[in-house]
Amino acid sequence: MKINESLILWEKFKAQTAKDEAEALYVAIILTPPGDIVEIGSARGGTTIVLIGAGEEVGKHVYSIDPYPEELENVAAHYTPGVTSSPSFRSGRMSHGSV
């Protein structure tokens, strides 16, 4: 996904990351050596969208892990509506205390 497409989606997620940071992240992923991308903590999902967009451009897989314990999922949804229930956004979940 091109950077402009990624930034359109980034805006829809009302990301906490500044736009210039999102652009720099996209470019960094494009310029780094081959390998997968791991993101710990997805909050609103804005940087995840940017990582996926850049990763698609260069053939890198993105693994996004949100370490919220499952019992706090509704609390997170209160602050970021739609993230935990959106069918278009799914992140990996670690159970509390696992590695």
Steps between C-alpha positions, in 0.01 A plus 500: 500500500647837402574759765203721407259206534656408834462855629133515399434190712729635775277810524184285527646326806565838667851383578698635791811525283571833328472499121871575447587209732268268303666606175849447648395156627374404154828607337706322768319172429558541127874566550582234760638158404264208432325347798171497682364786711384457860298769675430477874200708606254612236279750691285650223665310215636802311863391489389145425332626182818683398714192573267278295500747209879524487542128564278417203715718276817304580367154588531515879247340736369702794426344837315736733469387860274687737595389853178622664368227727169378357309623807602859412376481141175684573692772683718555192190505279360780716799721418545390139156414360493240225855372532425182693183419307594612149494205254768672288753519785617195687820489702659210681416471869730369769345362813620665818836359609586316176811558295 
